[in-house]
Amino acid sequence: MRGIYGIHHVCIYTPEIEKSIAFYRDIMGFGLIGRETCDFGEYAMMKLNDSRLELIQPNDQNEDTFGNKGSITHIGLAVEGIDAVWEDLREKGVSLLSESIEDDDAPMGGLRVIQLLGPSKEHINLYEWKHAF
């Protein structure tokens, strides 16, 4: 196959890479597949199945570094068994933006959603789709 066929990774700039690694590893289930110090700062690549997440703690943590040059509204992660995930997140004290699991009839046939914050205040949405597509 030639050309673009999917997302390679999502990158999050973080002021505290240790905190972000621990959150995505211990709470969200990602594995750490690589970490190093680069000329631009601390770098970590994490993976969950076919999804990759890049974490960067830049050397220069000025205002322009965190989102002013471009931003992502949220990270959407696929979930199976959203009710159990909801209880697990609550037990672990995760900062939830949702008061309960949201149940929507759209888009794409409907979904159930949990909204939460990551350790650098990044928005994370967990989706369980009502219909396979």
CNS distance restraints for C-alpha pairs under 8 A (distance, minus, plus):
assign (resid   8 and name CA) (resid  51 and name CA) 7.33 0.50 0.50
assign (resid   8 and name CA) (resid  52 and name CA) 6.55 0.50 0.50
assign (resid   9 and name CA) (resid  51 and name CA) 6.66 0.50 0.50
assign (resid   9 and name CA) (resid  52 and name CA) 4.63 0.50 0.50
assign (resid   9 and name CA) (resid  53 and name CA) 5.26 0.50 0.50
assign (resid   9 and name CA) (resid  54 and name CA) 6.50 0.50 0.50
assign (resid  10 and name CA) (resid  52 and name CA) 6.70 0.50 0.50
assign (resid  10 and name CA) (resid  53 and name CA) 5.10 0.50 0.50
assign (resid  10 and name CA) (resid  54 and name CA) 6.01 0.50 0.50
assign (resid  10 and name CA) (resid  75 and name CA) 7.74 0.50 0.50
assign (resid  11 and name CA) (resid  53 and name CA) 5.97 0.50 0.50
assign (resid  11 and name CA) (resid  54 and name CA) 4.49 0.50 0.50
assign (resid  11 and name CA) (resid  55 and name CA) 5.80 0.50 0.50
assign (resid  11 and name CA) (resid  56 and name CA) 7.37 0.50 0.50
assign (resid  12 and name CA) (resid  53 and name CA) 7.65 0.50 0.50
assign (resid  12 and name CA) (resid  54 and name CA) 6.26 0.50 0.50
assign (resid  12 and name CA) (resid  55 and name CA) 5.08 0.50 0.50
assign (resid  12 and name CA) (resid  56 and name CA) 6.33 0.50 0.50
assign (resid  12 and name CA) (resid 122 and name CA) 7.84 0.50 0.50
assign (resid  13 and name CA) (resid  55 and name CA) 5.94 0.50 0.50
assign (resid  13 and name CA) (resid  56 and name CA) 4.81 0.50 0.50
assign (resid  13 and name CA) (resid  57 and name CA) 5.76 0.50 0.50
assign (resid  13 and name CA) (resid  58 and name CA) 7.12 0.50 0.50
assign (resid  13 and name CA) (resid  65 and name CA) 7.75 0.50 0.50
assign (resid  13 and name CA) (resid  66 and name CA) 6.38 0.50 0.50
assign (resid  13 and name CA) (resid 120 and name CA) 7.98 0.50 0.50
assign (resid  14 and name CA) (resid  20 and name CA) 7.11 0.50 0.50
assign (resid  14 and name CA) (resid  55 and name CA) 6.79 0.50 0.50
assign (resid  14 and name CA) (resid  56 and name CA) 5.98 0.50 0.50
assign (resid  14 and name CA) (resid  57 and name CA) 5.02 0.50 0.50
assign (resid  14 and name CA) (resid  58 and name CA) 7.64 0.50 0.50
assign (resid  14 and name CA) (resid  66 and name CA) 7.89 0.50 0.50
assign (resid  14 and name CA) (resid 120 and name CA) 5.60 0.50 0.50
assign (resid  15 and name CA) (resid  57 and name CA) 5.54 0.50 0.50
assign (resid  15 and name CA) (resid  58 and name CA) 7.56 0.50 0.50
assign (resid  15 and name CA) (resid  61 and name CA) 7.23 0.50 0.50
assign (resid  15 and name CA) (resid 120 and name CA) 6.92 0.50 0.50
assign (resid  16 and name CA) (resid  20 and name CA) 6.42 0.50 0.50
assign (resid  16 and name CA) (resid  57 and name CA) 6.52 0.50 0.50
assign (resid  16 and name CA) (resid 120 and name CA) 7.55 0.50 0.50
assign (resid  17 and name CA) (resid  21 and name CA) 5.99 0.50 0.50
assign (resid  17 and name CA) (resid  42 and name CA) 7.28 0.50 0.50
assign (resid  17 and name CA) (resid  55 and name CA) 6.92 0.50 0.50
assign (resid  17 and name CA) (resid  56 and name CA) 6.91 0.50 0.50
assign (resid  17 and name CA) (resid  57 and name CA) 5.69 0.50 0.50
assign (resid  18 and name CA) (resid  22 and name CA) 6.16 0.50 0.50
assign (resid  19 and name CA) (resid  23 and name CA) 6.19 0.50 0.50
assign (resid  19 and name CA) (resid 119 and name CA) 6.57 0.50 0.50
assign (resid  20 and name CA) (resid  24 and name CA) 6.18 0.50 0.50
assign (resid  20 and name CA) (resid  55 and name CA) 7.55 0.50 0.50
assign (resid  20 and name CA) (resid 118 and name CA) 7.51 0.50 0.50
assign (resid  20 and name CA) (resid 119 and name CA) 5.74 0.50 0.50
assign (resid  20 and name CA) (resid 120 and name CA) 7.20 0.50 0.50
assign (resid  21 and name CA) (resid  25 and name CA) 5.86 0.50 0.50
assign (resid  21 and name CA) (resid  32 and name CA) 7.61 0.50 0.50
assign (resid  21 and name CA) (resid  44 and name CA) 7.78 0.50 0.50
assign (resid  21 and name CA) (resid  55 and name CA) 7.79 0.50 0.50
assign (resid  22 and name CA) (resid  26 and name CA) 5.50 0.50 0.50
assign (resid  22 and name CA) (resid  27 and name CA) 7.57 0.50 0.50
assign (resid  23 and name CA) (resid  27 and name CA) 5.30 0.50 0.50
assign (resid  23 and name CA) (resid  28 and name CA) 6.62 0.50 0.50
assign (resid  23 and name CA) (resid 118 and name CA) 7.33 0.50 0.50
assign (resid  23 and name CA) (resid 119 and name CA) 6.91 0.50 0.50
assign (resid  24 and name CA) (resid  28 and name CA) 4.74 0.50 0.50
assign (resid  24 and name CA) (resid  29 and name CA) 6.20 0.50 0.50
assign (resid  24 and name CA) (resid  30 and name CA) 5.54 0.50 0.50
assign (resid  25 and name CA) (resid  29 and name CA) 4.94 0.50 0.50
assign (resid  25 and name CA) (resid  30 and name CA) 4.58 0.50 0.50
assign (resid  25 and name CA) (resid  31 and name CA) 5.67 0.50 0.50
assign (resid  25 and name CA) (resid  32 and name CA) 7.04 0.50 0.50
assign (resid  26 and name CA) (resid  30 and name CA) 7.59 0.50 0.50
assign (resid  27 and name CA) (resid  89 and name CA) 7.57 0.50 0.50
assign (resid  27 and name CA) (resid  92 and name CA) 7.74 0.50 0.50
assign (resid  29 and name CA) (resid  48 and name CA) 6.86 0.50 0.50
assign (resid  30 and name CA) (resid  46 and name CA) 5.90 0.50 0.50
assign (resid  30 and name CA) (resid  47 and name CA) 5.23 0.50 0.50
assign (resid  30 and name CA) (resid  48 and name CA) 4.72 0.50 0.50
assign (resid  31 and name CA) (resid  46 and name CA) 5.37 0.50 0.50
assign (resid  31 and name CA) (resid  47 and name CA) 5.26 0.50 0.50
assign (resid  31 and name CA) (resid  48 and name CA) 6.36 0.50 0.50
assign (resid  32 and name CA) (resid  44 and name CA) 7.26 0.50 0.50
assign (resid  32 and name CA) (resid  45 and name CA) 6.19 0.50 0.50
assign (resid  32 and name CA) (resid  46 and name CA) 4.45 0.50 0.50
assign (resid  32 and name CA) (resid  47 and name CA) 6.54 0.50 0.50
assign (resid  33 and name CA) (resid  44 and name CA) 7.71 0.50 0.50
assign (resid  33 and name CA) (resid  45 and name CA) 5.71 0.50 0.50
assign (resid  33 and name CA) (resid  46 and name CA) 5.37 0.50 0.50
assign (resid  33 and name CA) (resid  47 and name CA) 6.64 0.50 0.50
assign (resid  34 and name CA) (resid  44 and name CA) 5.61 0.50 0.50
assign (resid  34 and name CA) (resid  45 and name CA) 5.18 0.50 0.50
assign (resid  34 and name CA) (resid  46 and name CA) 7.06 0.50 0.50
assign (resid  35 and name CA) (resid  42 and name CA) 7.71 0.50 0.50
assign (resid  35 and name CA) (resid  43 and name CA) 5.58 0.50 0.50
assign (resid  35 and name CA) (resid  44 and name CA) 4.23 0.50 0.50
assign (resid  35 and name CA) (resid  45 and name CA) 6.40 0.50 0.50
assign (resid  36 and name CA) (resid  42 and name CA) 6.17 0.50 0.50
assign (resid  36 and name CA) (resid  43 and name CA) 5.38 0.50 0.50
assign (resid  36 and name CA) (resid  44 and name CA) 6.58 0.50 0.50
assign (resid  37 and name CA) (resid  41 and name CA) 5.82 0.50 0.50
assign (resid  37 and name CA) (resid  42 and name CA) 4.60 0.50 0.50
assign (resid  37 and name CA) (resid  43 and name CA) 5.99 0.50 0.50
assign (resid  38 and name CA) (resid  42 and name CA) 6.15 0.50 0.50
assign (resid  38 and name CA) (resid  43 and name CA) 6.87 0.50 0.50
assign (resid  40 and name CA) (resid  58 and name CA) 5.64 0.50 0.50
assign (resid  40 and name CA) (resid  59 and name CA) 5.71 0.50 0.50
assign (resid  40 and name CA) (resid  60 and name CA) 7.78 0.50 0.50
assign (resid  41 and name CA) (resid  56 and name CA) 6.83 0.50 0.50
assign (resid  41 and name CA) (resid  57 and name CA) 5.61 0.50 0.50
assign (resid  41 and name CA) (resid  58 and name CA) 4.31 0.50 0.50
assign (resid  41 and name CA) (resid  59 and name CA) 4.59 0.50 0.50
assign (resid  41 and name CA) (resid  60 and name CA) 7.94 0.50 0.50
assign (resid  42 and name CA) (resid  56 and name CA) 5.66 0.50 0.50
assign (resid  42 and name CA) (resid  57 and name CA) 4.98 0.50 0.50
assign (resid  42 and name CA) (resid  58 and name CA) 6.34 0.50 0.50
assign (resid  42 and name CA) (resid  59 and name CA) 7.59 0.50 0.50
assign (resid  43 and name CA) (resid  54 and name CA) 7.40 0.50 0.50
assign (resid  43 and name CA) (resid  55 and name CA) 5.85 0.50 0.50
assign (resid  43 and name CA) (resid  56 and name CA) 4.70 0.50 0.50
assign (resid  43 and name CA) (resid  57 and name CA) 6.55 0.50 0.50
assign (resid  44 and name CA) (resid  54 and name CA) 5.85 0.50 0.50
assign (resid  44 and name CA) (resid  55 and name CA) 5.11 0.50 0.50
assign (resid  44 and name CA) (resid  56 and name CA) 6.53 0.50 0.50
assign (resid  45 and name CA) (resid  52 and name CA) 6.95 0.50 0.50
assign (resid  45 and name CA) (resid  53 and name CA) 5.83 0.50 0.50
assign (resid  45 and name CA) (resid  54 and name CA) 4.57 0.50 0.50
assign (resid  45 and name CA) (resid  55 and name CA) 6.30 0.50 0.50
assign (resid  46 and name CA) (resid  52 and name CA) 5.58 0.50 0.50
assign (resid  46 and name CA) (resid  53 and name CA) 5.05 0.50 0.50
assign (resid  46 and name CA) (resid  54 and name CA) 6.27 0.50 0.50
assign (resid  46 and name CA) (resid  55 and name CA) 7.91 0.50 0.50
assign (resid  47 and name CA) (resid  51 and name CA) 5.64 0.50 0.50
assign (resid  47 and name CA) (resid  52 and name CA) 4.41 0.50 0.50
assign (resid  47 and name CA) (resid  53 and name CA) 6.20 0.50 0.50
assign (resid  48 and name CA) (resid  52 and name CA) 6.42 0.50 0.50
assign (resid  58 and name CA) (resid  65 and name CA) 7.61 0.50 0.50
assign (resid  60 and name CA) (resid  65 and name CA) 7.11 0.50 0.50
assign (resid  61 and name CA) (resid  65 and name CA) 5.82 0.50 0.50
assign (resid  61 and name CA) (resid  66 and name CA) 7.40 0.50 0.50
assign (resid  62 and name CA) (resid  66 and name CA) 7.41 0.50 0.50
assign (resid  63 and name CA) (resid  67 and name CA) 7.99 0.50 0.50
assign (resid  63 and name CA) (resid  68 and name CA) 7.23 0.50 0.50
assign (resid  64 and name CA) (resid  68 and name CA) 5.02 0.50 0.50
assign (resid  64 and name CA) (resid  69 and name CA) 6.34 0.50 0.50
assign (resid  65 and name CA) (resid  69 and name CA) 7.23 0.50 0.50
assign (resid  67 and name CA) (resid  71 and name CA) 4.92 0.50 0.50
assign (resid  73 and name CA) (resid 123 and name CA) 6.97 0.50 0.50
assign (resid  74 and name CA) (resid 122 and name CA) 6.81 0.50 0.50
assign (resid  74 and name CA) (resid 123 and name CA) 4.74 0.50 0.50
assign (resid  74 and name CA) (resid 124 and name CA) 5.37 0.50 0.50
assign (resid  74 and name CA) (resid 125 and name CA) 6.71 0.50 0.50
assign (resid  75 and name CA) (resid 123 and name CA) 6.47 0.50 0.50
assign (resid  75 and name CA) (resid 124 and name CA) 4.79 0.50 0.50
assign (resid  75 and name CA) (resid 125 and name CA) 6.03 0.50 0.50
assign (resid  76 and name CA) (resid 124 and name CA) 6.07 0.50 0.50
assign (resid  76 and name CA) (resid 125 and name CA) 4.81 0.50 0.50
assign (resid  76 and name CA) (resid 126 and name CA) 5.83 0.50 0.50
assign (resid  76 and name CA) (resid 127 and name CA) 6.81 0.50 0.50
assign (resid  77 and name CA) (resid 124 and name CA) 7.50 0.50 0.50
assign (resid  77 and name CA) (resid 125 and name CA) 6.28 0.50 0.50
assign (resid  77 and name CA) (resid 126 and name CA) 4.91 0.50 0.50
assign (resid  77 and name CA) (resid 127 and name CA) 6.08 0.50 0.50
assign (resid  78 and name CA) (resid 126 and name CA) 5.91 0.50 0.50
assign (resid  78 and name CA) (resid 127 and name CA) 5.00 0.50 0.50
assign (resid  78 and name CA) (resid 128 and name CA) 6.10 0.50 0.50
assign (resid  79 and name CA) (resid  85 and name CA) 7.99 0.50 0.50
assign (resid  79 and name CA) (resid 126 and name CA) 6.07 0.50 0.50
assign (resid  79 and name CA) (resid 127 and name CA) 5.49 0.50 0.50
assign (resid  79 and name CA) (resid 128 and name CA) 5.04 0.50 0.50
assign (resid  80 and name CA) (resid 128 and name CA) 6.02 0.50 0.50
assign (resid  81 and name CA) (resid  85 and name CA) 6.48 0.50 0.50
assign (resid  81 and name CA) (resid 128 and name CA) 7.59 0.50 0.50
assign (resid  82 and name CA) (resid  86 and name CA) 6.04 0.50 0.50
assign (resid  82 and name CA) (resid 112 and name CA) 7.66 0.50 0.50
assign (resid  82 and name CA) (resid 127 and name CA) 7.79 0.50 0.50
assign (resid  82 and name CA) (resid 128 and name CA) 6.37 0.50 0.50
assign (resid  83 and name CA) (resid  87 and name CA) 6.53 0.50 0.50
assign (resid  83 and name CA) (resid 101 and name CA) 7.74 0.50 0.50
assign (resid  84 and name CA) (resid  88 and name CA) 6.18 0.50 0.50
assign (resid  85 and name CA) (resid  89 and name CA) 6.15 0.50 0.50
assign (resid  86 and name CA) (resid  90 and name CA) 6.28 0.50 0.50
assign (resid  86 and name CA) (resid 101 and name CA) 7.36 0.50 0.50
assign (resid  86 and name CA) (resid 114 and name CA) 7.27 0.50 0.50
assign (resid  87 and name CA) (resid  91 and name CA) 6.16 0.50 0.50
assign (resid  88 and name CA) (resid  92 and name CA) 6.25 0.50 0.50
assign (resid  89 and name CA) (resid  93 and name CA) 6.35 0.50 0.50
assign (resid  89 and name CA) (resid  94 and name CA) 5.50 0.50 0.50
assign (resid  90 and name CA) (resid  94 and name CA) 6.06 0.50 0.50
assign (resid  90 and name CA) (resid  96 and name CA) 7.78 0.50 0.50
assign (resid  94 and name CA) (resid 116 and name CA) 7.36 0.50 0.50
assign (resid  94 and name CA) (resid 117 and name CA) 7.58 0.50 0.50
assign (resid  95 and name CA) (resid 116 and name CA) 5.78 0.50 0.50
assign (resid  95 and name CA) (resid 117 and name CA) 5.54 0.50 0.50
assign (resid  95 and name CA) (resid 118 and name CA) 7.56 0.50 0.50
assign (resid  96 and name CA) (resid 114 and name CA) 7.78 0.50 0.50
assign (resid  96 and name CA) (resid 115 and name CA) 6.14 0.50 0.50
assign (resid  96 and name CA) (resid 116 and name CA) 4.20 0.50 0.50
assign (resid  96 and name CA) (resid 117 and name CA) 6.33 0.50 0.50
assign (resid  97 and name CA) (resid 114 and name CA) 7.79 0.50 0.50
assign (resid  97 and name CA) (resid 115 and name CA) 5.15 0.50 0.50
assign (resid  97 and name CA) (resid 116 and name CA) 4.85 0.50 0.50
assign (resid  97 and name CA) (resid 117 and name CA) 6.94 0.50 0.50
assign (resid  98 and name CA) (resid 102 and name CA) 7.36 0.50 0.50
assign (resid  98 and name CA) (resid 114 and name CA) 6.01 0.50 0.50
assign (resid  98 and name CA) (resid 115 and name CA) 5.26 0.50 0.50
assign (resid  98 and name CA) (resid 116 and name CA) 6.88 0.50 0.50
assign (resid 100 and name CA) (resid 114 and name CA) 7.32 0.50 0.50
assign (resid 101 and name CA) (resid 112 and name CA) 6.41 0.50 0.50
assign (resid 101 and name CA) (resid 113 and name CA) 5.63 0.50 0.50
assign (resid 101 and name CA) (resid 114 and name CA) 5.29 0.50 0.50
assign (resid 102 and name CA) (resid 112 and name CA) 5.41 0.50 0.50
assign (resid 102 and name CA) (resid 113 and name CA) 4.98 0.50 0.50
assign (resid 102 and name CA) (resid 114 and name CA) 6.44 0.50 0.50
assign (resid 103 and name CA) (resid 110 and name CA) 7.66 0.50 0.50
assign (resid 103 and name CA) (resid 111 and name CA) 6.13 0.50 0.50
assign (resid 103 and name CA) (resid 112 and name CA) 4.50 0.50 0.50
assign (resid 103 and name CA) (resid 113 and name CA) 6.56 0.50 0.50
assign (resid 104 and name CA) (resid 110 and name CA) 5.33 0.50 0.50
assign (resid 104 and name CA) (resid 111 and name CA) 5.43 0.50 0.50
assign (resid 104 and name CA) (resid 112 and name CA) 6.17 0.50 0.50
assign (resid 105 and name CA) (resid 109 and name CA) 6.03 0.50 0.50
assign (resid 105 and name CA) (resid 110 and name CA) 3.87 0.50 0.50
assign (resid 105 and name CA) (resid 111 and name CA) 6.46 0.50 0.50
assign (resid 106 and name CA) (resid 110 and name CA) 4.27 0.50 0.50
assign (resid 106 and name CA) (resid 111 and name CA) 6.85 0.50 0.50
assign (resid 107 and name CA) (resid 111 and name CA) 7.41 0.50 0.50
assign (resid 109 and name CA) (resid 129 and name CA) 7.80 0.50 0.50
assign (resid 109 and name CA) (resid 130 and name CA) 6.57 0.50 0.50
assign (resid 109 and name CA) (resid 131 and name CA) 6.24 0.50 0.50
assign (resid 110 and name CA) (resid 129 and name CA) 6.24 0.50 0.50
assign (resid 110 and name CA) (resid 130 and name CA) 5.46 0.50 0.50
assign (resid 110 and name CA) (resid 131 and name CA) 7.26 0.50 0.50
assign (resid 111 and name CA) (resid 127 and name CA) 6.51 0.50 0.50
assign (resid 111 and name CA) (resid 128 and name CA) 5.59 0.50 0.50
assign (resid 111 and name CA) (resid 129 and name CA) 4.23 0.50 0.50
assign (resid 111 and name CA) (resid 130 and name CA) 5.12 0.50 0.50
assign (resid 111 and name CA) (resid 131 and name CA) 7.99 0.50 0.50
assign (resid 112 and name CA) (resid 127 and name CA) 5.79 0.50 0.50
assign (resid 112 and name CA) (resid 128 and name CA) 5.19 0.50 0.50
assign (resid 112 and name CA) (resid 129 and name CA) 6.37 0.50 0.50
assign (resid 112 and name CA) (resid 130 and name CA) 7.35 0.50 0.50
assign (resid 113 and name CA) (resid 125 and name CA) 6.49 0.50 0.50
assign (resid 113 and name CA) (resid 126 and name CA) 5.50 0.50 0.50
assign (resid 113 and name CA) (resid 127 and name CA) 4.82 0.50 0.50
assign (resid 113 and name CA) (resid 128 and name CA) 6.57 0.50 0.50
assign (resid 114 and name CA) (resid 125 and name CA) 5.67 0.50 0.50
assign (resid 114 and name CA) (resid 126 and name CA) 5.10 0.50 0.50
assign (resid 114 and name CA) (resid 127 and name CA) 6.86 0.50 0.50
assign (resid 115 and name CA) (resid 123 and name CA) 7.15 0.50 0.50
assign (resid 115 and name CA) (resid 124 and name CA) 5.88 0.50 0.50
assign (resid 115 and name CA) (resid 125 and name CA) 4.59 0.50 0.50
assign (resid 115 and name CA) (resid 126 and name CA) 6.49 0.50 0.50
assign (resid 116 and name CA) (resid 123 and name CA) 5.99 0.50 0.50
assign (resid 116 and name CA) (resid 124 and name CA) 5.32 0.50 0.50
assign (resid 116 and name CA) (resid 125 and name CA) 6.43 0.50 0.50
assign (resid 117 and name CA) (resid 121 and name CA) 5.25 0.50 0.50
assign (resid 117 and name CA) (resid 122 and name CA) 5.51 0.50 0.50
assign (resid 117 and name CA) (resid 123 and name CA) 4.87 0.50 0.50
assign (resid 117 and name CA) (resid 124 and name CA) 5.88 0.50 0.50
assign (resid 118 and name CA) (resid 122 and name CA) 5.09 0.50 0.50
assign (resid 118 and name CA) (resid 123 and name CA) 6.40 0.50 0.50
assign (resid 118 and name CA) (resid 124 and name CA) 6.72 0.50 0.50
